[in-house]
Amino acid sequence: MFFKQCHLHINHICKLAKGLSERLSADLIAKALLQVSPLSNKNELNQALMHWQDALFIQQYSQYQFKQNNPQLQRATCCLHYKVDASAYCKTCPKLKANRIKL
């Protein structure tokens, strides 16, 4: 897989767990898809994301939530924003109870 090779190369520079790197990558792909996609239908957008994640990873990570018909990314993992600004998590952080994915 593409990301397996990328992870091996990046791991020489900075140590990052494979699972964390996949979840961070999945969140970035989901965010990019949300910004460039002409799709607005909930099912079509989630289906497109599922296809991208299937192609790049072994499992599904990120997903979209729709609030008042506006798609919003539900992150698979923390983006570590709090490491830059210790006073707060980002507004979409899964560490915030309201943003946790319900399995």
Backbone bond lengths (Angstrom), bond angles and torsions (degrees), N, CA, C in turn:
res aa  C-N    CA-C-N  psi(-1)  N-CA   C-N-CA  omega(-1)  CA-C   N-CA-C  phi
1 M - - - 1.446 - - 1.531 109.96 -
2 F 1.308 113.91 150.99 1.459 121.21 -177.73 1.524 112.01 -59.59
3 F 1.329 117.00 -47.58 1.461 119.33 -175.95 1.518 112.75 -71.76
4 K 1.304 117.14 -24.32 1.459 119.59 175.30 1.529 110.12 -64.35
5 Q 1.331 116.55 -43.32 1.464 121.04 177.70 1.526 110.74 -66.19
6 C 1.321 117.00 -43.33 1.469 120.47 178.54 1.516 110.88 -60.82
7 H 1.320 116.27 -42.88 1.466 119.72 -179.52 1.519 110.77 -62.09
8 L 1.308 117.78 -40.75 1.465 120.70 178.86 1.526 111.39 -61.71
9 H 1.328 117.55 -41.45 1.465 121.36 179.27 1.530 111.44 -68.26
10 I 1.309 116.60 -45.36 1.467 120.49 -178.94 1.521 111.40 -67.74
11 N 1.304 116.47 -32.79 1.464 120.73 -177.18 1.535 112.04 -63.40
12 H 1.323 117.89 -21.06 1.459 120.66 175.62 1.528 111.04 -71.36
13 I 1.324 116.64 -27.30 1.458 121.73 -177.89 1.525 111.34 -90.43
14 C 1.311 116.40 -49.45 1.469 120.52 178.52 1.525 108.50 -140.60
15 K 1.284 114.94 137.47 1.465 120.50 -178.70 1.518 109.60 -77.00
16 L 1.309 115.41 122.46 1.450 122.03 178.80 1.517 107.16 -143.78
17 A 1.305 115.95 126.91 1.461 120.38 -179.09 1.530 110.29 -58.50
18 K 1.315 116.29 142.40 1.463 121.48 -177.28 1.526 111.47 -57.83
19 G 1.318 117.29 -45.91 1.464 120.49 -179.97 1.516 112.47 -61.04
20 L 1.337 116.47 -43.79 1.458 120.23 179.19 1.522 110.61 -64.91
21 S 1.320 117.80 -42.34 1.467 119.66 -179.92 1.528 111.12 -64.73
22 E 1.325 118.09 -36.25 1.470 120.60 177.14 1.520 110.90 -67.07
23 R 1.334 117.56 -43.44 1.462 120.17 -179.59 1.528 111.44 -66.48
24 L 1.331 117.40 -40.76 1.466 120.29 176.67 1.530 110.71 -63.32
25 S 1.330 116.55 -42.31 1.473 120.95 178.23 1.522 110.72 -63.99
26 A 1.322 116.86 -42.32 1.469 120.86 179.07 1.519 110.91 -61.60
27 D 1.328 117.16 -40.80 1.461 120.82 178.36 1.533 111.07 -64.68
28 L 1.334 116.84 -40.54 1.466 120.11 179.13 1.527 111.44 -65.30
29 I 1.322 116.47 -40.95 1.459 121.08 178.29 1.531 109.96 -65.14
30 A 1.314 116.68 -42.86 1.468 120.87 179.31 1.526 110.84 -63.18
31 K 1.321 117.06 -40.81 1.463 121.06 178.65 1.531 110.45 -65.09
32 A 1.331 116.86 -43.72 1.464 121.01 179.41 1.531 110.73 -64.03
33 L 1.328 117.17 -43.29 1.461 121.00 179.09 1.525 110.48 -61.14
34 L 1.308 116.71 -40.70 1.453 121.11 179.22 1.528 111.37 -63.33
35 Q 1.323 116.93 -35.73 1.465 121.09 -178.21 1.525 113.37 -76.54
36 V 1.328 117.95 -31.74 1.473 119.83 -174.70 1.525 114.45 -106.49
37 S 1.299 117.99 -12.16 1.458 120.27 -174.55 1.526 112.47 -75.92
38 P 1.334 116.30 135.91 1.459 119.56 173.67 1.533 111.44 -80.07
39 L 1.324 117.07 -5.92 1.458 121.34 -178.11 1.523 109.96 -72.96
40 S 1.309 115.73 137.91 1.459 119.62 177.39 1.520 111.72 -126.50
41 N 1.326 116.41 -17.21 1.450 121.48 178.39 1.526 109.77 -70.47
42 K 1.313 116.74 133.73 1.467 122.01 -176.96 1.523 111.93 -55.47
43 N 1.315 117.25 -48.18 1.464 120.35 -177.15 1.527 111.99 -67.30
44 E 1.336 117.24 -41.14 1.465 120.67 179.58 1.521 111.62 -64.92
45 L 1.331 116.51 -42.31 1.460 120.99 -179.21 1.528 111.17 -66.56
46 N 1.326 116.87 -44.95 1.464 120.05 178.01 1.527 111.62 -66.33
47 Q 1.322 116.85 -34.92 1.470 121.26 177.45 1.533 110.53 -65.37
48 A 1.330 116.55 -42.81 1.467 120.48 178.05 1.525 110.71 -62.39
49 L 1.319 116.61 -43.43 1.461 120.66 177.89 1.527 110.98 -62.62
50 M 1.317 116.36 -41.96 1.467 120.60 179.11 1.530 110.82 -60.26
51 H 1.327 117.30 -42.04 1.463 120.84 179.39 1.528 111.40 -64.19
52 W 1.327 116.75 -42.13 1.467 119.98 177.97 1.523 110.56 -63.13
53 Q 1.314 116.88 -45.24 1.467 119.49 -178.60 1.529 111.51 -67.76
54 D 1.322 116.91 -36.36 1.471 119.79 176.14 1.526 110.91 -62.69
55 A 1.313 116.21 -39.08 1.463 120.53 -178.00 1.529 111.89 -71.25
56 L 1.316 117.44 -33.28 1.460 120.87 -173.15 1.525 114.17 -100.63
57 F 1.305 117.01 -27.70 1.465 121.42 -175.52 1.522 109.72 -129.78
58 I 1.292 115.47 175.04 1.459 120.39 178.81 1.524 111.11 -85.35
59 Q 1.308 117.50 -26.02 1.460 120.52 -175.54 1.521 111.36 -137.45
60 Q 1.323 115.09 172.00 1.457 122.05 177.85 1.523 109.15 -85.71
61 Y 1.292 116.76 137.56 1.458 120.99 178.68 1.519 111.15 -119.22
62 S 1.306 116.13 -72.19 1.470 122.27 -174.64 1.523 109.70 -80.60
63 Q 1.319 114.24 160.84 1.457 120.00 173.92 1.521 108.84 -153.68
64 Y 1.330 115.19 170.58 1.450 120.46 179.73 1.519 109.73 -110.02
65 Q 1.313 115.35 143.83 1.455 122.79 170.13 1.513 106.31 -112.65
66 F 1.298 116.37 148.94 1.457 120.08 177.89 1.519 108.65 -115.85
67 K 1.330 114.52 119.56 1.462 121.29 176.84 1.516 106.98 -117.64
68 Q 1.327 115.97 116.52 1.463 122.19 -177.47 1.525 110.97 53.75
69 N 1.317 115.81 44.99 1.471 124.73 179.37 1.522 114.02 64.39
70 N 1.314 118.65 15.40 1.460 122.69 175.31 1.522 108.79 -106.72
71 P 1.336 116.93 118.81 1.465 118.44 178.65 1.522 111.07 -71.04
72 Q 1.327 115.36 136.06 1.455 121.40 177.06 1.518 108.22 -132.54
73 L 1.312 115.21 141.45 1.458 120.91 -179.97 1.523 110.15 -72.25
74 Q 1.312 115.50 130.46 1.460 121.14 170.47 1.524 105.76 -104.48
75 R 1.310 115.42 102.81 1.469 121.87 -173.27 1.529 112.34 -62.13
76 A 1.321 114.31 147.87 1.460 120.85 175.76 1.521 111.08 -83.35
77 T 1.326 116.28 -26.25 1.459 120.00 -177.92 1.521 109.95 -151.42
78 C 1.287 115.13 165.31 1.463 121.47 178.61 1.526 109.11 -69.87
79 C 1.330 116.48 135.94 1.472 120.88 -179.74 1.528 111.96 -83.64
80 L 1.312 116.85 1.00 1.466 124.74 177.26 1.531 112.60 70.10
81 H 1.326 116.73 23.19 1.463 121.34 176.93 1.530 111.11 -56.67
82 Y 1.316 116.47 -36.26 1.461 120.13 -178.45 1.530 112.45 -63.69
83 K 1.327 117.54 -17.75 1.467 120.73 175.78 1.534 110.43 -71.26
84 V 1.338 116.21 -27.23 1.458 121.44 177.77 1.530 110.22 -86.98
85 D 1.321 115.62 -44.42 1.464 121.45 179.57 1.523 107.52 -122.86
86 A 1.307 116.13 96.64 1.465 121.43 -174.36 1.522 113.51 -66.57
87 S 1.320 117.68 -10.89 1.457 119.72 -176.95 1.528 113.31 -82.14
88 A 1.342 117.80 -12.97 1.464 117.93 -175.77 1.519 112.26 -160.72
89 Y 1.336 113.99 151.96 1.457 121.31 168.77 1.526 107.53 -84.76
90 C 1.333 117.39 160.57 1.458 118.56 174.09 1.534 108.61 -69.14
91 K 1.315 117.31 162.35 1.466 120.16 -173.24 1.529 113.34 -68.84
92 T 1.334 118.20 -18.31 1.471 120.50 179.14 1.531 112.44 -105.56
93 C 1.307 117.24 15.64 1.467 120.88 -175.89 1.529 112.18 -65.26
94 P 1.331 117.74 130.09 1.465 119.91 177.12 1.528 112.75 -70.75
95 K 1.334 116.83 -10.40 1.466 119.30 175.71 1.525 111.20 -72.64
96 L 1.334 116.50 -20.30 1.449 120.35 174.31 1.523 107.99 -77.21
97 K 1.305 116.99 130.69 1.465 121.63 -173.79 1.531 112.84 -54.11
98 A 1.310 117.04 -38.31 1.474 121.04 -177.72 1.522 112.30 -67.22
99 N 1.320 118.62 -19.55 1.470 121.41 -175.69 1.520 113.78 -103.07
100 R 1.303 118.52 2.71 1.463 120.27 -177.46 1.512 111.13 -68.22
101 I 1.329 115.23 139.54 1.462 121.47 177.53 1.521 108.49 -74.49
102 K 1.319 115.30 129.22 1.474 120.46 178.83 1.509 108.55 -90.58
103 L 1.325 116.23 119.45 1.468 121.05 -178.69 1.499 111.25 -94.63
